[in-house]
Amino acid sequence: DHMTDPQNVGACLRSAAAANVDAVIVPKNRSCHLSPTVRKVSSGGSELVPFIVVTNLVRTIKKMKLSGVNIVGAEKNGKEDYKDIVFGKKNALVIGSEDKGLKKLTSENCDSLIRIDLPGNVESLNASVACGILLFEFVRKI
């Protein structure tokens, strides 16, 4: 949801490829798209995972839900710990922008909102680090 840093997008693509994700979807506006930096950081992930740019992310989420996809949003203050989430057969993980997290309307359209509890003194994780942790929790549980 509006991730803008090419380093983060590239790292997310690399993790997505390693986790055998079907696709990465990003909004057309105010988001980082494929670039030389993204491709380099992804270490081949950008060639393995379809990168889909959509005009309206919330509309896309609604269509995915109608087709039986469980939409899981990652938020610093999510209601459920990521370790406790029960995944459906088809799932989509929504990661927010680096500085603002998920947009309100995006968050409202998620089936569940999960968080990663941090025992240390750091307020939050880098978006791509959170993405990697959560993708592999999906892989572990499915």
Secondary structure in CASP SS format (residue, H / E / C, confidence):
PFRMAT SS
TARGET T0000
AUTHOR 0000-0000-0000
METHOD secondary structure of the structure
MODEL  1
D C 1.00
H C 1.00
M C 1.00
T C 1.00
D C 1.00
P H 1.00
Q H 1.00
N H 1.00
V H 1.00
G H 1.00
A H 1.00
C H 1.00
L H 1.00
R H 1.00
S H 1.00
A H 1.00
A H 1.00
A H 1.00
A C 1.00
N C 1.00
V C 1.00
D C 1.00
A C 1.00
V E 1.00
I E 1.00
V E 1.00
P E 1.00
K C 1.00
N C 1.00
R C 1.00
S C 1.00
C C 1.00
H C 1.00
L C 1.00
S C 1.00
P H 1.00
T H 1.00
V H 1.00
R H 1.00
K H 1.00
V H 1.00
S H 1.00
S C 1.00
G C 1.00
G H 1.00
S H 1.00
E H 1.00
L H 1.00
V C 1.00
P C 1.00
F E 1.00
I E 1.00
V E 1.00
V E 1.00
T C 1.00
N C 1.00
L H 1.00
V H 1.00
R H 1.00
T H 1.00
I H 1.00
K H 1.00
K H 1.00
M H 1.00
K H 1.00
L H 1.00
S C 1.00
G C 1.00
V C 1.00
N E 1.00
I E 1.00
V E 1.00
G E 1.00
A E 1.00
E C 1.00
K C 1.00
N C 1.00
G C 1.00
K C 1.00
E E 1.00
D E 1.00
Y H 1.00
K H 1.00
D H 1.00
I C 1.00
V C 1.00
F C 1.00
G C 1.00
K C 1.00
K C 1.00
N E 1.00
A E 1.00
L E 1.00
V E 1.00
I E 1.00
G C 1.00
S E 1.00
E C 1.00
D C 1.00
K C 1.00
G E 1.00
L C 1.00
K C 1.00
K H 1.00
L H 1.00
T H 1.00
S H 1.00
E H 1.00
N C 1.00
C C 1.00
D C 1.00
S E 1.00
L E 1.00
I E 1.00
R E 1.00
I C 1.00
D C 1.00
L C 1.00
P C 1.00
G C 1.00
N C 1.00
V C 1.00
E C 1.00
S C 1.00
L C 1.00
N C 1.00
A H 1.00
S H 1.00
V H 1.00
A H 1.00
C H 1.00
G H 1.00
I H 1.00
L H 1.00
L H 1.00
F H 1.00
E H 1.00
F H 1.00
V H 1.00
R H 1.00
K H 1.00
I C 1.00
END
